[in-house]
Amino acid sequence: MAVLNLQQYPPPAAGRLVAFTTPQNYAGRLSHLIHLNGWTPLWCPTVTVEHTPLTITAVQHFLLPPSPPLRHFSAVAFTSRTGIAAFVEALAGIDTPPLSPTAEIFTISALGKDSELVDESFIGRLCENPERIRVLVPPVATPSGLVEALGLGLGRKVLCPVPVVIGLEEPPVVPKLLADLERRGWAAVRVNAYETRWRSGVAELVERMEEENCGVDAIVFTSTAEVEGLLKSLGEVGLDWGKVRRMCPRMLAAAHGPVTAAGAEKLGVGIDVVSSRFDSFDGVVEALQYTWNSYER
């Protein structure tokens, strides 16, 4: 547990301390945004999110010649950057693009800034004819927004690269996504493209919380799994969220979007700040700034 990149970002003299529980692959981006606002970032990851040889093999099942199953699909729906990264890794091990250059339009849907990973290189490895590929970025960067943007499935197949959750309860996000796609007429096929695992240890976070008047001004969650991971880690040291609130009554709990906020609330973690612009982490940071500015008026 450590403050992330404090060598690059020296703490401001009167800055706030903002803890965040994102896994490694998102930590640098959020830490940078926190620091740009004059605050000190405290990285306390409660989950690890990564693809493994086993999950890459699962993805490659849909890509391997001579008759890749992906040719029977009309779309792939990505709900995270890690899912896209796993797909890229799987494609790197395939010599021949799995999609033929002549067939109906194939849709790749990705949320917000995650779509930046669906670049020319990605498309080129997927299909020799880039004109066949449509990249769809839903105007609302949530799984529900993705389902809405895809429209009616009419019996077509959509591949959903999602996480397998280990050491935690699976949040309802993925089952709801699959169910919503089915209701819209899609034949949704799940592939466990990466793993989300609980990461133990919140020693530095707890130490800061136990400081006089509490040393933590806010904690940011970017997924429901992170919230559950934090609660599990707090339990290891004899704490629960109620005790944390009593230790830190003025600490803001912030959620990156309504999906994470709803998941946190179901776990008993009250959320004070919810980003209304959740296509990137800028939204939750701006929401925190707005809330603190309102207090100071």
Beta strands, then each sheet from edge to edge (+ up, - down):
strand 1: 17-20
strand 2: 40-43
strand 3: 47-50
strand 4: 75-77
strand 5: 106-109
strand 6: 133-136
strand 7: 157-166
strand 8: 187-198
strand 9: 218-221
strand 10: 252-255
strand 11: 273-274
sheet 1: 2+ 1+ 9+ 10+ 11+
sheet 2: 3+ 8- 7- 4- 5- 6-
end
